[in-house]
């Protein structure tokens, strides 16, 4: 069962682009990039929920918190 060329050519191009992008950095560089992205993501999630908690407390207890 062969895949039609209409589908296999775009898939081959997408794979080649993906592999080219992944091969730009070494494994150690990818680990550093993923660590930085996860740290920034954690900061943003914490900021969002702390802000939400603050607004909820402000609404519940009034403006003097």
PDB file of N, CA, C, O and CB in Angstrom:
ATOM      1  N   UNK A   1       0.840  -1.170   0.000  1.00  0.00           N
ATOM      2  CA  UNK A   1       0.000   0.000   0.000  1.00  0.00           C
ATOM      3  C   UNK A   1       0.890   1.240   0.000  1.00  0.00           C
ATOM      4  O   UNK A   1       1.608   1.495   0.967  1.00  0.00           O
ATOM      5  CB  UNK A   1      -0.958  -0.006   1.213  1.00  0.00           C
ATOM      6  N   UNK A   2       0.842   1.989  -1.061  1.00  0.00           N
ATOM      7  CA  UNK A   2       1.678   3.187  -1.179  1.00  0.00           C
ATOM      8  C   UNK A   2       0.866   4.427  -0.871  1.00  0.00           C
ATOM      9  O   UNK A   2      -0.334   4.508  -1.136  1.00  0.00           O
ATOM     10  CB  UNK A   2       2.291   3.291  -2.585  1.00  0.00           C
ATOM     11  N   UNK A   3       1.576   5.398  -0.294  1.00  0.00           N
ATOM     12  CA  UNK A   3       0.941   6.687  -0.036  1.00  0.00           C
ATOM     13  C   UNK A   3       1.008   7.503  -1.322  1.00  0.00           C
ATOM     14  O   UNK A   3       2.061   7.565  -1.957  1.00  0.00           O
ATOM     15  CB  UNK A   3       1.634   7.444   1.159  1.00  0.00           C
ATOM     16  N   UNK A   4      -0.080   8.119  -1.707  1.00  0.00           N
ATOM     17  CA  UNK A   4      -0.057   8.936  -2.924  1.00  0.00           C
ATOM     18  C   UNK A   4       0.970  10.065  -2.813  1.00  0.00           C
ATOM     19  O   UNK A   4       1.207  10.619  -1.740  1.00  0.00           O
ATOM     20  CB  UNK A   4      -1.453   9.520  -3.202  1.00  0.00           C
ATOM     21  N   UNK A   5       1.561  10.378  -3.950  1.00  0.00           N
ATOM     22  CA  UNK A   5       2.596  11.411  -3.975  1.00  0.00           C
ATOM     23  C   UNK A   5       2.051  12.766  -3.544  1.00  0.00           C
ATOM     24  O   UNK A   5       2.791  13.616  -3.050  1.00  0.00           O
ATOM     25  CB  UNK A   5       3.200  11.517  -5.367  1.00  0.00           C
ATOM     26  N   UNK A   6       0.770  12.955  -3.733  1.00  0.00           N
ATOM     27  CA  UNK A   6       0.129  14.208  -3.335  1.00  0.00           C
ATOM     28  C   UNK A   6       0.300  14.451  -1.831  1.00  0.00           C
ATOM     29  O   UNK A   6       0.402  15.596  -1.391  1.00  0.00           O
ATOM     30  CB  UNK A   6      -1.370  14.187  -3.707  1.00  0.00           C
ATOM     31  N   UNK A   7       0.332  13.370  -1.048  1.00  0.00           N
ATOM     32  CA  UNK A   7       0.471  13.492   0.405  1.00  0.00           C
ATOM     33  C   UNK A   7       1.909  13.296   0.870  1.00  0.00           C
ATOM     34  O   UNK A   7       2.334  13.911   1.849  1.00  0.00           O
ATOM     35  CB  UNK A   7      -0.426  12.488   1.096  1.00  0.00           C
ATOM     36  N   UNK A   8       2.654  12.451   0.181  1.00  0.00           N
ATOM     37  CA  UNK A   8       4.000  12.125   0.659  1.00  0.00           C
ATOM     38  C   UNK A   8       4.993  13.263   0.458  1.00  0.00           C
ATOM     39  O   UNK A   8       5.886  13.439   1.287  1.00  0.00           O
ATOM     40  CB  UNK A   8       4.505  10.891  -0.042  1.00  0.00           C
ATOM     41  N   UNK A   9       4.869  14.029  -0.598  1.00  0.00           N
ATOM     42  CA  UNK A   9       5.805  15.134  -0.823  1.00  0.00           C
ATOM     43  C   UNK A   9       5.698  16.216   0.248  1.00  0.00           C
ATOM     44  O   UNK A   9       6.730  16.622   0.782  1.00  0.00           O
ATOM     45  CB  UNK A   9       5.563  15.746  -2.188  1.00  0.00           C
ATOM     46  N   UNK A  10       4.505  16.705   0.589  1.00  0.00           N
ATOM     47  CA  UNK A  10       4.426  17.706   1.660  1.00  0.00           C
ATOM     48  C   UNK A  10       4.906  17.164   3.004  1.00  0.00           C
ATOM     49  O   UNK A  10       5.528  17.886   3.782  1.00  0.00           O
ATOM     50  CB  UNK A  10       2.999  18.207   1.797  1.00  0.00           C
ATOM     51  N   UNK A  11       4.616  15.888   3.274  1.00  0.00           N
ATOM     52  CA  UNK A  11       5.073  15.295   4.530  1.00  0.00           C
ATOM     53  C   UNK A  11       6.593  15.233   4.556  1.00  0.00           C
ATOM     54  O   UNK A  11       7.203  15.523   5.585  1.00  0.00           O
ATOM     55  CB  UNK A  11       4.475  13.885   4.721  1.00  0.00           C
ATOM     56  N   UNK A  12       7.208  14.864   3.451  1.00  0.00           N
ATOM     57  CA  UNK A  12       8.669  14.815   3.376  1.00  0.00           C
ATOM     58  C   UNK A  12       9.276  16.201   3.577  1.00  0.00           C
ATOM     59  O   UNK A  12      10.286  16.344   4.266  1.00  0.00           O
ATOM     60  CB  UNK A  12       9.116  14.234   2.027  1.00  0.00           C
ATOM     61  N   UNK A  13       8.670  17.211   2.984  1.00  0.00           N
ATOM     62  CA  UNK A  13       9.166  18.576   3.165  1.00  0.00           C
ATOM     63  C   UNK A  13       9.009  19.036   4.613  1.00  0.00           C
ATOM     64  O   UNK A  13       9.909  19.666   5.168  1.00  0.00           O
ATOM     65  CB  UNK A  13       8.430  19.536   2.227  1.00  0.00           C
ATOM     66  N   UNK A  14       7.872  18.724   5.218  1.00  0.00           N
ATOM     67  CA  UNK A  14       7.669  19.112   6.621  1.00  0.00           C
ATOM     68  C   UNK A  14       8.677  18.435   7.538  1.00  0.00           C
ATOM     69  O   UNK A  14       9.222  19.074   8.438  1.00  0.00           O
ATOM     70  CB  UNK A  14       6.247  18.764   7.069  1.00  0.00           C
ATOM     71  N   UNK A  15       8.932  17.143   7.317  1.00  0.00           N
ATOM     72  CA  UNK A  15       9.925  16.443   8.123  1.00  0.00           C
ATOM     73  C   UNK A  15      11.311  17.051   7.935  1.00  0.00           C
ATOM     74  O   UNK A  15      12.051  17.215   8.905  1.00  0.00           O
ATOM     75  CB  UNK A  15       9.948  14.957   7.765  1.00  0.00           C
ATOM     76  N   UNK A  16      11.663  17.383   6.708  1.00  0.00           N
ATOM     77  CA  UNK A  16      12.995  17.956   6.477  1.00  0.00           C
ATOM     78  C   UNK A  16      13.132  19.314   7.151  1.00  0.00           C
ATOM     79  O   UNK A  16      14.193  19.632   7.688  1.00  0.00           O
ATOM     80  CB  UNK A  16      13.270  18.088   4.972  1.00  0.00           C
ATOM     81  N   UNK A  17      12.076  20.117   7.132  1.00  0.00           N
ATOM     82  CA  UNK A  17      12.111  21.416   7.818  1.00  0.00           C
ATOM     83  C   UNK A  17      12.227  21.214   9.320  1.00  0.00           C
ATOM     84  O   UNK A  17      13.007  21.900   9.979  1.00  0.00           O
ATOM     85  CB  UNK A  17      10.850  22.248   7.488  1.00  0.00           C
ATOM     86  N   UNK A  18      11.452  20.271   9.871  1.00  0.00           N
ATOM     87  CA  UNK A  18      11.499  19.993  11.307  1.00  0.00           C
ATOM     88  C   UNK A  18      12.883  19.519  11.737  1.00  0.00           C
ATOM     89  O   UNK A  18      13.413  19.995  12.741  1.00  0.00           O
ATOM     90  CB  UNK A  18      10.451  18.945  11.679  1.00  0.00           C
ATOM     91  N   UNK A  19      13.464  18.600  11.002  1.00  0.00           N
ATOM     92  CA  UNK A  19      14.793  18.087  11.340  1.00  0.00           C
ATOM     93  C   UNK A  19      15.844  19.189  11.219  1.00  0.00           C
ATOM     94  O   UNK A  19      16.767  19.247  12.031  1.00  0.00           O
ATOM     95  CB  UNK A  19      15.161  16.899  10.429  1.00  0.00           C
ATOM     96  N   UNK A  20      15.720  20.053  10.232  1.00  0.00           N
ATOM     97  CA  UNK A  20      16.652  21.172  10.086  1.00  0.00           C
ATOM     98  C   UNK A  20      16.564  22.104  11.283  1.00  0.00           C
ATOM     99  O   UNK A  20      17.588  22.541  11.809  1.00  0.00           O
ATOM    100  CB  UNK A  20      16.370  21.948   8.793  1.00  0.00           C
ATOM    101  N   UNK A  21      15.352  22.408  11.714  1.00  0.00           N
ATOM    102  CA  UNK A  21      15.171  23.287  12.875  1.00  0.00           C
ATOM    103  C   UNK A  21      15.739  22.639  14.132  1.00  0.00           C
ATOM    104  O   UNK A  21      16.412  23.300  14.923  1.00  0.00           O
ATOM    105  CB  UNK A  21      13.678  23.621  13.077  1.00  0.00           C
ATOM    106  N   UNK A  22      15.470  21.352  14.318  1.00  0.00           N
ATOM    107  CA  UNK A  22      15.960  20.661  15.512  1.00  0.00           C
ATOM    108  C   UNK A  22      17.480  20.526  15.525  1.00  0.00           C
ATOM    109  O   UNK A  22      18.087  20.484  16.596  1.00  0.00           O
ATOM    110  CB  UNK A  22      15.328  19.289  15.609  1.00  0.00           C
ATOM    111  N   UNK A  23      18.095  20.458  14.360  1.00  0.00           N
ATOM    112  CA  UNK A  23      19.545  20.265  14.317  1.00  0.00           C
ATOM    113  C   UNK A  23      20.329  21.566  14.443  1.00  0.00           C
ATOM    114  O   UNK A  23      21.560  21.546  14.434  1.00  0.00           O
ATOM    115  CB  UNK A  23      19.926  19.578  13.038  1.00  0.00           C
ATOM    116  N   UNK A  24      19.635  22.694  14.561  1.00  0.00           N
ATOM    117  CA  UNK A  24      20.332  23.972  14.713  1.00  0.00           C
ATOM    118  C   UNK A  24      21.102  24.006  16.032  1.00  0.00           C
ATOM    119  O   UNK A  24      22.211  24.535  16.092  1.00  0.00           O
ATOM    120  CB  UNK A  24      19.333  25.145  14.646  1.00  0.00           C
ATOM    121  N   UNK A  25      20.509  23.437  17.095  1.00  0.00           N
ATOM    122  CA  UNK A  25      21.112  23.480  18.423  1.00  0.00           C
ATOM    123  C   UNK A  25      21.553  22.091  18.856  1.00  0.00           C
ATOM    124  O   UNK A  25      21.028  21.083  18.384  1.00  0.00           O
ATOM    125  CB  UNK A  25      20.129  24.066  19.441  1.00  0.00           C
ATOM    126  N   UNK A  26      22.532  22.050  19.768  1.00  0.00           N
ATOM    127  CA  UNK A  26      22.948  20.780  20.355  1.00  0.00           C
ATOM    128  C   UNK A  26      21.954  20.386  21.439  1.00  0.00           C
ATOM    129  O   UNK A  26      21.078  21.170  21.804  1.00  0.00           O
ATOM    130  CB  UNK A  26      24.391  20.873  20.933  1.00  0.00           C
ATOM    131  N   UNK A  27      22.095  19.178  21.945  1.00  0.00           N
ATOM    132  CA  UNK A  27      21.194  18.689  22.983  1.00  0.00           C
ATOM    133  C   UNK A  27      21.278  19.559  24.236  1.00  0.00           C
ATOM    134  O   UNK A  27      20.254  19.853  24.854  1.00  0.00           O
ATOM    135  CB  UNK A  27      21.520  17.232  23.327  1.00  0.00           C
ATOM    136  N   UNK A  28      22.484  19.971  24.615  1.00  0.00           N
ATOM    137  CA  UNK A  28      22.650  20.815  25.794  1.00  0.00           C
ATOM    138  C   UNK A  28      21.972  22.171  25.612  1.00  0.00           C
ATOM    139  O   UNK A  28      21.394  22.712  26.554  1.00  0.00           O
ATOM    140  CB  UNK A  28      24.132  21.010  26.097  1.00  0.00           C
ATOM    141  N   UNK A  29      22.043  22.710  24.412  1.00  0.00           N
ATOM    142  CA  UNK A  29      21.382  23.984  24.145  1.00  0.00           C
ATOM    143  C   UNK A  29      19.866  23.836  24.193  1.00  0.00           C
ATOM    144  O   UNK A  29      19.172  24.723  24.690  1.00  0.00           O
ATOM    145  CB  UNK A  29      21.814  24.533  22.784  1.00  0.00           C
ATOM    146  N   UNK A  30      19.349  22.722  23.682  1.00  0.00           N
ATOM    147  CA  UNK A  30      17.907  22.482  23.754  1.00  0.00           C
ATOM    148  C   UNK A  30      17.457  22.353  25.202  1.00  0.00           C
ATOM    149  O   UNK A  30      16.391  22.852  25.563  1.00  0.00           O
ATOM    150  CB  UNK A  30      17.529  21.219  22.968  1.00  0.00           C
ATOM    151  N   UNK A  31      18.259  21.688  26.039  1.00  0.00           N
ATOM    152  CA  UNK A  31      17.919  21.557  27.463  1.00  0.00           C
ATOM    153  C   UNK A  31      17.851  22.936  28.107  1.00  0.00           C
ATOM    154  O   UNK A  31      16.935  23.209  28.882  1.00  0.00           O
ATOM    155  CB  UNK A  31      18.956  20.665  28.201  1.00  0.00           C
ATOM    156  N   UNK A  32      18.799  23.801  27.800  1.00  0.00           N
ATOM    157  CA  UNK A  32      18.790  25.157  28.352  1.00  0.00           C
ATOM    158  C   UNK A  32      17.574  25.941  27.862  1.00  0.00           C
ATOM    159  O   UNK A  32      16.936  26.644  28.645  1.00  0.00           O
ATOM    160  CB  UNK A  32      20.081  25.896  27.974  1.00  0.00           C
ATOM    161  N   UNK A  33      17.254  25.828  26.595  1.00  0.00           N
ATOM    162  CA  UNK A  33      16.096  26.543  26.042  1.00  0.00           C
ATOM    163  C   UNK A  33      14.808  26.065  26.694  1.00  0.00           C
ATOM    164  O   UNK A  33      13.971  26.879  27.084  1.00  0.00           O
ATOM    165  CB  UNK A  33      16.018  26.352  24.517  1.00  0.00           C
ATOM    166  N   UNK A  34      14.642  24.753  26.815  1.00  0.00           N
ATOM    167  CA  UNK A  34      13.433  24.207  27.439  1.00  0.00           C
ATOM    168  C   UNK A  34      13.347  24.643  28.897  1.00  0.00           C
ATOM    169  O   UNK A  34      12.261  24.966  29.378  1.00  0.00           O
ATOM    170  CB  UNK A  34      13.415  22.665  27.339  1.00  0.00           C
ATOM    171  N   UNK A  35      14.473  24.657  29.608  1.00  0.00           N
ATOM    172  CA  UNK A  35      14.480  25.115  30.995  1.00  0.00           C
ATOM    173  C   UNK A  35      14.062  26.570  31.125  1.00  0.00           C
ATOM    174  O   UNK A  35      13.285  26.920  32.013  1.00  0.00           O
ATOM    175  CB  UNK A  35      15.852  24.926  31.594  1.00  0.00           C
ATOM    176  N   UNK A  36      14.569  27.410  30.252  1.00  0.00           N
ATOM    177  CA  UNK A  36      14.211  28.832  30.281  1.00  0.00           C
ATOM    178  C   UNK A  36      12.733  29.018  29.969  1.00  0.00           C
ATOM    179  O   UNK A  36      12.049  29.785  30.646  1.00  0.00           O
ATOM    180  CB  UNK A  36      15.068  29.630  29.281  1.00  0.00           C
ATOM    181  N   UNK A  37      12.234  28.324  28.951  1.00  0.00           N
ATOM    182  CA  UNK A  37      10.818  28.439  28.581  1.00  0.00           C
ATOM    183  C   UNK A  37       9.922  27.954  29.719  1.00  0.00           C
ATOM    184  O   UNK A  37       8.907  28.585  30.013  1.00  0.00           O
ATOM    185  CB  UNK A  37      10.525  27.634  27.295  1.00  0.00           C
ATOM    186  N   UNK A  38      10.280  26.846  30.361  1.00  0.00           N
ATOM    187  CA  UNK A  38       9.484  26.337  31.487  1.00  0.00           C
ATOM    188  C   UNK A  38       9.510  27.305  32.664  1.00  0.00           C
ATOM    189  O   UNK A  38       8.490  27.489  33.327  1.00  0.00           O
ATOM    190  CB  UNK A  38      10.001  24.960  31.932  1.00  0.00           C
ATOM    191  N   UNK A  39      10.646  27.922  32.933  1.00  0.00           N
ATOM    192  CA  UNK A  39      10.740  28.894  34.020  1.00  0.00           C
ATOM    193  C   UNK A  39       9.858  30.104  33.741  1.00  0.00           C
ATOM    194  O   UNK A  39       9.136  30.561  34.628  1.00  0.00           O
ATOM    195  CB  UNK A  39      12.196  29.336  34.221  1.00  0.00           C
ATOM    196  N   UNK A  40       9.907  30.618  32.541  1.00  0.00           N
ATOM    197  CA  UNK A  40       9.058  31.757  32.176  1.00  0.00           C
ATOM    198  C   UNK A  40       7.587  31.364  32.250  1.00  0.00           C
ATOM    199  O   UNK A  40       6.761  32.142  32.728  1.00  0.00           O
ATOM    200  CB  UNK A  40       9.406  32.266  30.757  1.00  0.00           C
ATOM    201  N   UNK A  41       7.253  30.163  31.781  1.00  0.00           N
ATOM    202  CA  UNK A  41       5.878  29.682  31.858  1.00  0.00           C
ATOM    203  C   UNK A  41       5.390  29.570  33.289  1.00  0.00           C
ATOM    204  O   UNK A  41       4.258  29.951  33.587  1.00  0.00           O
ATOM    205  CB  UNK A  41       5.755  28.345  31.176  1.00  0.00           C
ATOM    206  N   UNK A  42       6.227  29.052  34.181  1.00  0.00           N
ATOM    207  CA  UNK A  42       5.863  28.944  35.595  1.00  0.00           C
ATOM    208  C   UNK A  42       5.632  30.314  36.199  1.00  0.00           C
ATOM    209  O   UNK A  42       4.675  30.513  36.948  1.00  0.00           O
ATOM    210  CB  UNK A  42       6.949  28.203  36.377  1.00  0.00           C
ATOM    211  N   UNK A  43       6.506  31.264  35.877  1.00  0.00           N
ATOM    212  CA  UNK A  43       6.339  32.628  36.374  1.00  0.00           C
ATOM    213  C   UNK A  43       5.008  33.216  35.923  1.00  0.00           C
ATOM    214  O   UNK A  43       4.288  33.813  36.724  1.00  0.00           O
ATOM    215  CB  UNK A  43       7.492  33.514  35.899  1.00  0.00           C
ATOM    216  N   UNK A  44       4.680  33.051  34.650  1.00  0.00           N
ATOM    217  CA  UNK A  44       3.441  33.625  34.117  1.00  0.00           C
ATOM    218  C   UNK A  44       2.198  32.977  34.724  1.00  0.00           C
ATOM    219  O   UNK A  44       1.219  33.668  35.008  1.00  0.00           O
ATOM    220  CB  UNK A  44       3.406  33.477  32.603  1.00  0.00           C
ATOM    221  N   UNK A  45       2.226  31.665  34.924  1.00  0.00           N
ATOM    222  CA  UNK A  45       1.084  30.986  35.545  1.00  0.00           C
ATOM    223  C   UNK A  45       0.914  31.451  36.983  1.00  0.00           C
ATOM    224  O   UNK A  45      -0.206  31.735  37.410  1.00  0.00           O
ATOM    225  CB  UNK A  45       1.264  29.453  35.496  1.00  0.00           C
ATOM    226  N   UNK A  46       2.010  31.533  37.742  1.00  0.00           N
ATOM    227  CA  UNK A  46       1.929  32.008  39.123  1.00  0.00           C
ATOM    228  C   UNK A  46       1.432  33.443  39.184  1.00  0.00           C
ATOM    229  O   UNK A  46       0.600  33.776  40.028  1.00  0.00           O
ATOM    230  CB  UNK A  46       3.290  31.900  39.803  1.00  0.00           C
ATOM    231  N   UNK A  47       1.929  34.286  38.306  1.00  0.00           N
ATOM    232  CA  UNK A  47       1.495  35.687  38.276  1.00  0.00           C
ATOM    233  C   UNK A  47       0.003  35.779  37.991  1.00  0.00           C
ATOM    234  O   UNK A  47      -0.712  36.543  38.640  1.00  0.00           O
ATOM    235  CB  UNK A  47       2.286  36.479  37.220  1.00  0.00           C
ATOM    236  N   UNK A  48      -0.463  35.003  37.024  1.00  0.00           N
ATOM    237  CA  UNK A  48      -1.875  35.037  36.649  1.00  0.00           C
ATOM    238  C   UNK A  48      -2.761  34.643  37.829  1.00  0.00           C
ATOM    239  O   UNK A  48      -3.737  35.334  38.123  1.00  0.00           O
ATOM    240  CB  UNK A  48      -2.135  34.105  35.458  1.00  0.00           C
ATOM    241  N   UNK A  49      -2.433  33.539  38.508  1.00  0.00           N
ATOM    242  CA  UNK A  49      -3.292  33.067  39.586  1.00  0.00           C
ATOM    243  C   UNK A  49      -3.166  33.921  40.846  1.00  0.00           C
ATOM    244  O   UNK A  49      -4.150  34.081  41.568  1.00  0.00           O
ATOM    245  CB  UNK A  49      -2.967  31.627  39.911  1.00  0.00           C
ATOM    246  N   UNK A  50      -1.997  34.467  41.128  1.00  0.00           N
ATOM    247  CA  UNK A  50      -1.868  35.384  42.270  1.00  0.00           C
ATOM    248  C   UNK A  50      -2.667  36.654  42.017  1.00  0.00           C
ATOM    249  O   UNK A  50      -3.297  37.181  42.933  1.00  0.00           O
ATOM    250  CB  UNK A  50      -0.382  35.730  42.533  1.00  0.00           C
ATOM    251  N   UNK A  51      -2.647  37.146  40.798  1.00  0.00           N
ATOM    252  CA  UNK A  51      -3.429  38.331  40.444  1.00  0.00           C
ATOM    253  C   UNK A  51      -4.924  38.047  40.576  1.00  0.00           C
ATOM    254  O   UNK A  51      -5.685  38.872  41.082  1.00  0.00           O
ATOM    255  CB  UNK A  51      -3.098  38.789  39.009  1.00  0.00           C
ATOM    256  N   UNK A  52      -5.327  36.870  40.115  1.00  0.00           N
ATOM    257  CA  UNK A  52      -6.719  36.462  40.218  1.00  0.00           C
ATOM    258  C   UNK A  52      -7.136  36.326  41.689  1.00  0.00           C
ATOM    259  O   UNK A  52      -8.232  36.741  42.069  1.00  0.00           O
ATOM    260  CB  UNK A  52      -6.943  35.133  39.470  1.00  0.00           C
ATOM    261  N   UNK A  53      -6.258  35.746  42.511  1.00  0.00           N
ATOM    262  CA  UNK A  53      -6.534  35.601  43.941  1.00  0.00           C
ATOM    263  C   UNK A  53      -6.641  36.974  44.608  1.00  0.00           C
ATOM    264  O   UNK A  53      -7.525  37.200  45.434  1.00  0.00           O
ATOM    265  CB  UNK A  53      -5.432  34.759  44.622  1.00  0.00           C
ATOM    266  N   UNK A  54      -5.746  37.880  44.251  1.00  0.00           N
ATOM    267  CA  UNK A  54      -5.772  39.224  44.817  1.00  0.00           C
ATOM    268  C   UNK A  54      -7.076  39.939  44.467  1.00  0.00           C
ATOM    269  O   UNK A  54      -7.689  40.570  45.328  1.00  0.00           O
ATOM    270  CB  UNK A  54      -4.572  40.036  44.318  1.00  0.00           C
ATOM    271  N   UNK A  55      -7.497  39.842  43.214  1.00  0.00           N
ATOM    272  CA  UNK A  55      -8.750  40.492  42.800  1.00  0.00           C
ATOM    273  C   UNK A  55      -9.953  39.882  43.512  1.00  0.00           C
ATOM    274  O   UNK A  55     -10.885  40.601  43.872  1.00  0.00           O
ATOM    275  CB  UNK A  55      -8.934  40.381  41.278  1.00  0.00           C
ATOM    276  N   UNK A  56      -9.944  38.575  43.719  1.00  0.00           N
ATOM    277  CA  UNK A  56     -11.036  37.915  44.424  1.00  0.00           C
ATOM    278  C   UNK A  56     -11.091  38.367  45.876  1.00  0.00           C
ATOM    279  O   UNK A  56     -12.171  38.640  46.401  1.00  0.00           O
ATOM    280  CB  UNK A  56     -10.882  36.394  44.348  1.00  0.00           C
ATOM    281  N   UNK A  57      -9.926  38.448  46.534  1.00  0.00           N
ATOM    282  CA  UNK A  57      -9.886  38.928  47.917  1.00  0.00           C
ATOM    283  C   UNK A  57     -10.308  40.389  47.994  1.00  0.00           C
ATOM    284  O   UNK A  57     -11.011  40.789  48.922  1.00  0.00           O
ATOM    285  CB  UNK A  57      -8.479  38.752  48.509  1.00  0.00           C
ATOM    286  N   UNK A  58      -9.882  41.179  47.025  1.00  0.00           N
ATOM    287  CA  UNK A  58     -10.260  42.585  46.998  1.00  0.00           C
ATOM    288  C   UNK A  58     -11.774  42.728  46.848  1.00  0.00           C
ATOM    289  O   UNK A  58     -12.386  43.583  47.489  1.00  0.00           O
ATOM    290  CB  UNK A  58      -9.535  43.317  45.855  1.00  0.00           C
ATOM    291  N   UNK A  59     -12.362  41.911  46.022  1.00  0.00           N
ATOM    292  CA  UNK A  59     -13.813  41.943  45.829  1.00  0.00           C
ATOM    293  C   UNK A  59     -14.538  41.467  47.092  1.00  0.00           C
ATOM    294  O   UNK A  59     -15.561  42.031  47.480  1.00  0.00           O
ATOM    295  CB  UNK A  59     -14.214  41.069  44.620  1.00  0.00           C
ATOM    296  N   UNK A  60     -13.999  40.430  47.722  1.00  0.00           N
ATOM    297  CA  UNK A  60     -14.656  39.833  48.886  1.00  0.00           C
ATOM    298  C   UNK A  60     -14.526  40.703  50.129  1.00  0.00           C
ATOM    299  O   UNK A  60     -15.499  40.864  50.866  1.00  0.00           O
ATOM    300  CB  UNK A  60     -14.077  38.458  49.163  1.00  0.00           C
ATOM    301  N   UNK A  61     -13.340  41.270  50.380  1.00  0.00           N
ATOM    302  CA  UNK A  61     -13.090  42.021  51.607  1.00  0.00           C
ATOM    303  C   UNK A  61     -13.192  43.527  51.426  1.00  0.00           C
ATOM    304  O   UNK A  61     -13.144  44.266  52.410  1.00  0.00           O
ATOM    305  CB  UNK A  61     -11.736  41.681  52.137  1.00  0.00           C
ATOM    306  N   UNK A  62     -13.329  43.987  50.230  1.00  0.00           N
ATOM    307  CA  UNK A  62     -13.425  45.421  49.985  1.00  0.00           C
ATOM    308  C   UNK A  62     -12.117  45.988  49.487  1.00  0.00           C
ATOM    309  O   UNK A  62     -11.175  45.246  49.207  1.00  0.00           O
ATOM    310  CB  UNK A  62     -13.850  46.145  51.241  1.00  0.00           C
ATOM    311  N   UNK A  63     -12.058  47.283  49.377  1.00  0.00           N
ATOM    312  CA  UNK A  63     -10.911  47.978  48.793  1.00  0.00           C
ATOM    313  C   UNK A  63      -9.730  48.117  49.738  1.00  0.00           C
ATOM    314  O   UNK A  63      -8.647  48.482  49.281  1.00  0.00           O
ATOM    315  CB  UNK A  63     -11.328  49.332  48.336  1.00  0.00           C
ATOM    316  N   UNK A  64      -9.875  47.847  51.026  1.00  0.00           N
ATOM    317  CA  UNK A  64      -8.814  48.127  51.996  1.00  0.00           C
ATOM    318  C   UNK A  64      -7.849  46.974  52.203  1.00  0.00           C
ATOM    319  O   UNK A  64      -7.174  46.958  53.233  1.00  0.00           O
ATOM    320  CB  UNK A  64      -9.420  48.492  53.306  1.00  0.00           C
ATOM    321  N   UNK A  65      -7.733  46.013  51.306  1.00  0.00           N
ATOM    322  CA  UNK A  65      -6.780  44.919  51.466  1.00  0.00           C
ATOM    323  C   UNK A  65      -5.482  45.227  50.799  1.00  0.00           C
ATOM    324  O   UNK A  65      -4.560  44.411  50.835  1.00  0.00           O
ATOM    325  CB  UNK A  65      -7.337  43.640  50.919  1.00  0.00           C
TER     326      UNK A  65
END
